[in-house]
Amino acid sequence: MISLEKAKALKEAGLKWEPRRGDWGFWVKAELPIPQLVIYDPDPKTVNTKDSIWLPRLDQLLAEIRKRGWVWILYCGNDGIEVEIETYNPETPLHLRYKCIKADTPEDAAAEALLWIMKEELHG
């Protein structure tokens, strides 16, 4: 599971969430002293995503990377977990874009890769 800080960064970067049964998240309300970790099992129409921070699973993070047009390879390296991402866009000068992200867990590697992709999309 990714950290609350990483989940906040994804939300702030613009990651959209359509709540589904079994999703994990933090419920953040001003009247609560600390965020509460919850698993969502309601009717998705009743979840207030404004007050919630989604904790996407590894499969959800990798699916979002793929949805944005990137190919990923996740593996255990000598220094921990690595995810390599690349995309091919004939409209860009270099055509091929590549990034290798290292982290302690597969989820953190995928989350960091997705954050990098989202920043690249903003800055072209």
C-alpha positions, -999 to 999 in steps of 0.1 A, spaced: 0 0 0 13 34 -9 18 61 18 -8 88 26 17 114 14 22 97 -20 -16 93 -23 -20 130 -17 6 138 -43 -13 117 -69 -46 134 -60 -29 169 -62 -14 160 -96 -49 153 -109 -54 115 -106 -92 110 -109 -109 83 -88 -142 65 -95 -148 46 -62 -153 9 -66 -161 -17 -40 -130 -28 -22 -110 4 -29 -89 16 0 -86 52 10 -83 77 38 -113 97 49 -102 132 58 -126 154 76 -118 186 95 -135 174 126 -114 142 128 -81 144 146 -64 121 121 -73 106 87 -92 73 90 -82 44 68 -113 28 52 -122 2 27 -150 14 4 -180 -8 2 -208 17 -4 -228 27 -34 -201 46 -54 -225 75 -59 -225 82 -22 -187 84 -17 -175 120 -14 -142 118 -31 -135 155 -21 -131 143 15 -113 111 6 -78 102 -6 -76 71 -27 -49 45 -21 -47 28 -54 -35 -8 -56 -5 -19 -77 -28 -32 -105 -47 1 -105 -15 22 -107 -1 0 -135 -34 2 -154 -33 40 -151 2 41 -165 -9 20 -195 -40 41 -200 -18 72 -204 1 54 -232 31 41 -214 45 6 -213 59 -6 -180 83 -33 -168 84 -41 -131 111 -62 -116 133 -68 -86 168 -54 -91 199 -57 -70 190 -24 -53 153 -31 -47 123 -28 -68 124 -10 -102 99 0 -127 109 10 -162 84 30 -183 86 41 -219 64 56 -245 67 62 -282 52 93 -297 61 101 -333 51 137 -328 79 144 -302 114 152 -313 130 122 -294 101 99 -302 110 75 -274 108 86 -238 121 64 -210 124 65 -172 136 41 -146 122 45 -110 136 27 -80 117 22 -47 113 -1 -18 80 -16 -29 63 -23 -63 35 0 -53 59 29 -45 78 24 -77 45 24 -98 32 55 -79 65 74 -84 64 64 -121 28 76 -124 37 109 -107 66 114 -131 43 107 -161 17 132 -148 43 159 -144 56 152 -179 21 156 -192 18 190 -176 51 203 -188 50 187 -222 
